[in-house]
Amino acid sequence: LPSLFGTLLVDCITNSILPYRTHNSIGMRHMGRDESTMEYVLKVLMQVLINFTMGLFMALAIFIFGLWKIISDYQPNPITAVLFFILGVCGAFAFVTTYLMGIFGATAGGIYGVVKLAENNQQQARLQQQQQRGGGGYVHNRPHYQ
């Protein structure tokens, strides 16, 4: 029975996300003259995240209706049907929210890492400029106090 939920949910997700993979439907566009590469990448990344979010919530809605149809076709007693439906919906919602939290968390972590790397590179470049100009009071990348 758990494999039925997994199969149905994966089919719903696949059918709702795969159409978004074409070039025009995820909002892919050419980079404008006035925007930087980082700005363009962030806009495309946000569009992809929005598409995944919309696709997963649509898959969840389709799954809920499909689950109710499967339960009603089986014709169990009403208490079992409602309990099974509630548990199935809660499980599907938990899966979708966990998946989205993972995607958004990985994105946030990646952006944080890129920003920290850029800050570190900028600081290293500044230190090299100061050393080339005469040291600037630094000995072996540490301030020298006299």
N, C-alpha and C positions, 0 to 999 in steps of 0.2 A: 504493500500500500504506500509506503514512503517513496518508493521508486515511481509510482504513478504521479504523485505530487511533483517530484523532481522533473520527470519527463514532461508533464503538462506545463510546468512553469518555464522550463528551458525552451520548449516549443513556442510559448507565448513571447518570451523575450527575443528569441531568434527572429520570429516573424515580425516583431515590431521594430527591431533595431536594424536588421539587414537592409531594409529599403533606404535607410539614412546614409548608407555608405557610398552613394553615388557622389560625383563631384559637385553638382549644383545643390543637392538637398541638404548638405551640412553647412551651407553658407560660405563655401570656399570662394575666395575672391583674390584678385591680385592686390599686392601691397601698394598702397597709395604713395604718392611722392612725399607727402608731409609726415608720414609715420615711420617710426624706427622699426627695425627688425623685431626687437623685443615687444614692442606694442602690437605688431602684427601677430606674433606668435601667441601672445596672451589673448588676443581677440579670437583667434582660431581655437585655442584651448578652451576658452569660455563657451564657445559655440558647441564644441564637442561635448563638454560637460552638460550643457543644457539639453542637447539631443539625447544623451544617455538617460538623463533624469526623466525627460518626457517619455521616452521609449519604455523605461522600466515601469513608470506609473501606468502607462497604457497597457503594458503586459500584465500588470497586477489587476487592472480592471477586467481585462479579458479573461484572466485566470479565475477571478471570482465568479463571473457569470458561467464559465465553463464548469467550475466546480459545482455550482448549484444545479446545473443541468445533469451532471453525472450522478449527484446525490438523488435528485428527483427521479431519474430513470431507474435507479436501483430500488427505490421505494422502501426505505427502512422505516422503523417506527419514528415518530416525530421528534422525540427527545434525542435519540441517537443521531438523527439527521442534523438537528440544530447544533448539537455539541460537535459533531464532526465538521460541520461547515465553519463554526466559529474557530475551532482549532486550526483548520486548514487556512482560513483567512489570516489568522494571527501568525502562523508559520510563514506564509507567503509575504506578509508585510514585514516580518522580521528579516527575511532574506533580502528583500528589496532595500530596506533601510541600511542593513549591514553592508551590502554591496555598494550602495551610494556613499556611505561613510568611508569605506575603503578607498573608493575612487577619489573622493574629495580630499581625504587625508593624504593620499599619495601625491596628489597634485600640490597641496599646500606644502608638504615636505620637500617636494622637488623645487618649488619656487623659492622656499626658504634657503635651500642649499645653494641654488644659483645666486641668490642675493648675497649670501655670506661669502661665496667664492669671489664674486665681483668686488665686494668690499676688501677682501684680503689681497686681491690682485692690485687694487687701487692703492692700498697702503704700502705694498711692496714697491710699486712704481715710485711712490713719493719718497720712500726711504732711499732708493737707488739714485734719484735725482739729487737728494740732499748730500749723499756721499760723493757724488761726482762733482758737486759744487764746492766741496771743501769739508765735508764731514758733518757740519751742522751740529756739533756737540755730541755725536753718537759714536760709540766705539763698539764694534761687533753687534750692531743693531740694538744696542741698549744705550740709554742716556748716560753720559759721562759727567759725573759731578766732581767739581774741584774744591 
